[in-house]
Amino acid sequence: MTDFKLLCAQIRSLTEGEPHWLPVMSNASALIMDAMADLNWAGFYLADCSGEEKSLMLGPFQGKVACVRIAYGKGVCGTAAAKDESQLVPNVHEFAGHIACDSTSNSEVVIPLHAKGEVVGVLDIDSPLLNRFSAEDFAGLESLVATIEDVADLSGLPLGR
């Protein structure tokens, strides 16, 4: 069982003296990948407003190679960002429009990240196991994102502004 209170405390500790979003998200990705069993990807996609249509661009992560850009409303990440709703997907193959950046992923959790009430990115966690994520994992990851929102300087997001 993952100790999400400890993870939140570690993120708070790691941001002392350096709250810039880049190292915060980089370290958060590493902490999650190390603390949670049976993951193949843990990281962030960041809102990008520089193109004609808003999209998510690959941010700091740990794991296998990933899609570079995801359109709002597409896949689990784009759906979470567009609807501003966390997504818990026990079987990604049953999610309409799932984007298979890594064909070995079978379950996924995506939590929107906010600054000034606006979605500025998402935390994306993938597992090769079906039904990998419990309700406790889901709530713990939401608390982790809330901690990041509280301690990180997200003023440089969304990208392209």
C-alpha positions in Angstrom: 0.0 0.0 0.0 1.4 3.4 -1.0 1.9 6.0 1.8 0.5 9.1 0.1 0.8 11.2 3.2 4.6 10.5 3.1 4.7 11.3 -0.7 3.0 14.6 -0.1 5.4 15.4 2.7 8.4 14.5 0.5 7.1 16.8 -2.3 6.7 19.6 0.2 10.2 19.0 1.5 11.7 18.9 -2.0 10.2 22.3 -3.0 11.7 24.2 -0.1 13.9 26.8 -1.7 12.9 25.8 -5.3 9.2 25.9 -6.1 9.5 26.1 -9.9 7.1 23.6 -11.6 9.8 21.8 -13.6 11.9 20.3 -10.7 8.7 19.8 -8.6 7.1 17.7 -11.3 10.3 15.9 -12.2 10.8 14.8 -8.5 7.1 14.0 -8.1 7.3 11.7 -11.1 10.3 9.9 -9.7 8.7 9.6 -6.2 5.5 8.1 -7.6 7.4 5.7 -9.9 9.5 4.6 -6.9 6.7 4.4 -4.3 3.9 2.7 -6.3 4.3 -0.9 -7.5 3.4 -2.1 -11.0 3.6 1.1 -12.9 5.1 1.6 -16.4 4.6 5.4 -16.6 4.2 8.3 -14.1 4.3 11.9 -15.2 2.7 15.0 -16.5 1.3 16.5 -19.6 1.1 20.3 -19.7 -1.5 22.5 -21.2 -0.2 24.2 -24.4 -2.0 27.2 -25.8 0.5 28.0 -28.5 -1.2 26.3 -31.4 -4.5 26.7 -33.1 -6.1 24.2 -30.7 -5.3 23.7 -27.1 -3.4 20.5 -26.4 -1.3 18.7 -23.8 2.4 18.5 -24.3 4.7 15.9 -22.7 6.2 17.1 -19.5 8.4 15.6 -16.8 8.0 11.8 -16.5 9.4 8.5 -15.5 8.9 5.3 -17.6 8.6 4.3 -21.2 8.6 6.7 -24.1 5.4 8.6 -24.5 3.2 10.5 -26.9 4.5 14.1 -27.3 1.2 15.9 -27.8 -2.4 15.0 -27.0 -5.4 17.1 -28.1 -7.9 18.2 -25.5 -10.8 15.8 -25.5 -8.7 12.9 -26.9 -7.7 9.8 -24.9 -7.8 9.6 -21.1 -5.5 12.6 -20.6 -7.2 14.9 -23.1 -10.6 13.9 -21.6 -9.5 14.7 -18.1 -8.2 18.1 -19.2 -11.2 19.0 -21.3 -13.8 18.0 -18.7 -11.6 19.1 -15.8 -12.4 15.7 -14.2 -10.1 13.0 -12.7 -10.3 9.7 -14.6 -9.9 6.3 -13.1 -9.8 3.7 -15.9 -9.6 0.0 -14.8 -9.2 -1.2 -18.4 -8.0 1.4 -21.0 -9.1 -0.9 -23.8 -12.7 -0.2 -22.8 -12.2 3.6 -22.8 -13.6 5.1 -26.0 -10.8 6.9 -27.9 -8.0 5.6 -25.7 -4.6 6.6 -27.2 -2.1 3.8 -26.9 1.2 5.6 -26.4 2.4 2.4 -24.8 0.7 -0.8 -25.9 1.6 -2.5 -22.5 -0.6 -0.1 -20.5 -3.9 -1.6 -19.3 -5.1 0.7 -16.6 -4.7 4.4 -16.0 -5.4 7.3 -13.6 -5.3 10.9 -14.7 -5.8 13.9 -12.4 -6.1 17.5 -13.7 -3.6 20.0 -12.3 -4.8 23.6 -11.7 -3.4 27.1 -11.3 -5.7 30.1 -10.7 -8.7 27.8 -11.2 -7.6 26.8 -14.7 -6.4 23.4 -15.9 -2.7 23.7 -16.6 -1.8 20.1 -17.0 -2.6 16.5 -15.8 -0.8 13.9 -13.8 -0.9 10.6 -15.7 -0.2 7.2 -14.1 -0.2 4.0 -16.2 0.1 0.3 -15.3 0.5 -2.8 -17.3 -2.0 -4.5 -14.9 -5.8 -4.4 -15.4 -7.6 -2.8 -12.4 -4.3 -1.7 -10.9 -5.7 1.4 -9.1 -7.9 1.3 -6.1 -10.2 4.0 -4.7 -7.4 4.7 -2.1 -4.8 5.2 -4.9 -7.2 7.5 -6.7 -7.8 9.6 -3.6 -4.1 9.6 -2.7 -3.1 10.8 -6.2 -5.7 13.5 -6.0 -4.2 14.6 -2.7 -0.7 14.5 -4.3 -1.8 16.8 -7.1 -3.4 19.2 -4.5 0.0 19.3 -2.7 1.7 20.1 -6.0 -0.8 22.9 -6.7 -0.1 24.2 -3.2 3.7 24.2 -3.2 4.7 24.6 -6.9 5.0 27.9 -8.7 2.8 27.1 -11.7 2.8 30.7 -13.0 4.6 29.6 -16.2 1.7 27.4 -17.1 -0.1 26.9 -19.4 2.6 26.9 -22.0 2.4 29.2 -24.9 0.9 32.2 -23.1 
